[in-house]
Amino acid sequence: MELHETKIDLAEGKREKLITLLNQSLADSIDLVYQAKQAHWNVKGPNFIALHELFDRVATELDVHVDDIAERITSLGGVAMGTVRISAEKSSLAEYPHEISDGTAHVDALSTALADFGKKARTNIDTTDELGDKDTADLYTNVSRNVDKLLWFVEAHNQA
């Protein structure tokens, strides 16, 4: 991996590991944004407007994390690999079901994706901290906190 010059005081080997991890998160986060949009565009049923608006809010809030992750990559001297094609190829998230339209099914599918992404973010908090990058660990802490909140908003629709 070729890095751009930077005066950040993290060793090149550590920055390479961080950039690899962050680029995986970038692919996953872009995929997750569009999974939320898939739900937003295709939800049907009696709770349509509430879920339609919620899923759009989820996508919008996740998009902030996409940008933060990409900018951290470039801050570390890396190249943010954030095209849709790269994200589709590299995402570790399960494929979103295309055949569903029912609101309850979309809530279940999107909450599953959010939970998976949140779990990975929590793992990355520890990994990046162990690499000596508290700034990236803090980024992942913020991502985790926000994704957990979005998960709560989505899951609440299927809880009684």
N, C-alpha and C positions, 0 to 999 in steps of 0.2 A: 504494500500500500504506500503510495506516494503522498506525503503530507505537504501542505503549504507551510512556509516559515511562519513561526509565531514565537513570541517571547513568553508565552505561558510557561510556567515553571513545572510542568509535568513532563516526565521522560517520554521520549518518542514511542517506546514500546507500550507504555501505559496508555498514551493517547490513541494508538492504533487499536488497542482492545476496547477502549471507550467508544471510539468511532464505530467499530463493528457492532457493538451492542446498541448504540444509539441508532444506527441505520436499520437494525432489525426492528427497533421500536418505531422508527419512522414508517417503515413498510406496514407494520401492524396498525399504527394509528391512522394512516391514510385509508387502509382497508376498513377499519372500524367506522370512520366518518361515513364512508359510502354504504356500509351496512345499515347505519342509522338512516341514511337517505333512502335506501331501498325500502325500509319500513315506512318512512314518511310518505313516499310516493304511492305505496301499494296497500296501506292499511284500509280496511273496510269495517263496517259494523256500527253498532249503536254508540260507541265511544269514539267515533271517527275523529271529530274535530279536536278533542282533548289529546288523543294519541298522535294525530297528525302534527299538531303544534309541539307536543313534547318531543317527538322524534327529531323534528327540525331543530329544536333547542339543543338536544344531545349532539347533533352533528355540528352545530355552530360552536358549542363549548369545546368539543373535541378538536376542532380545527385550530384553536388557540394552542393546544398542546403540539399539534403537528408543526406549527411554526416555531415554537420554543425548542423542540427536539432538533429540527433542522438547523436552527441558528446555533445551537450548542455544538453540533457537529462541525460547522464551519468555524466556530470560535476556537475549536481544538486543532484546526488546521486541516480538517477533512473535507470531503465532498459529500454533501447531502444527496443521497440517492432517492429522490422523492417523486419520480414520475409514476403515473398510474400503472404503466407496464411493469416497472420494476417492483412496485408495491404488490401487484397481482402475483408476480412470480415469487416474491420473497416472503409474503405474509405467512405467519405461523398460525393465524386464526383459522378456525373452521369456516368452510364456505357457508354463506348465509343461504337459507332455504328460499328458493325462488318461487315456489308454487303456493306459498301461503298468502292469505289476504286477511284472515280473521285477526282482530285486534289482540286477542289473548295469545294467539300463536306468535304474533310479532313481538309482544312483550316478552314471551318466553325466549324467543330466538335472540333478541337484542340484549336481554339481561344476561344470557349465557355468554355472549361475546364480550360484554362489558366486564363480567366477572373474570373471564380468562385474561383479558388485557390488564385488569387491575392486579391480578395475582402476579403477572409477569413484571409489572411496575414495582411491586413490593420486593420481589426477588432482586430486581435491578438496583434498588436502594442499597442493599447490602453489598452487592457486587461492586458498584461504583465507589462505595465508601472504602471497601477493601483495597481498591486500586488507588486510594489516596485522593479522590476527587469529590470532595464534599459538595461542591457546586452542582455537579451532575446528580449526586445523591439527593440534594435538595430539590432539583428539578423533578426527579422521579417521585419524591415525597409529595410534591404539589400535584403531579399527575394522578398519583394513587388516591389522594384525598378527594380530588374532584371527580374521578371516575367512580369512587365509592358513593359519592353524593348522587351522581347521575344514575347509578345502579339502583339506589334507593327510590328515586323518582319513578323509574321504569317498573321495578318490581312491585311497588305499592299498588299498581293497577291489577295485579293478580293475587293480592293478599286480602284476606278478610278479617 
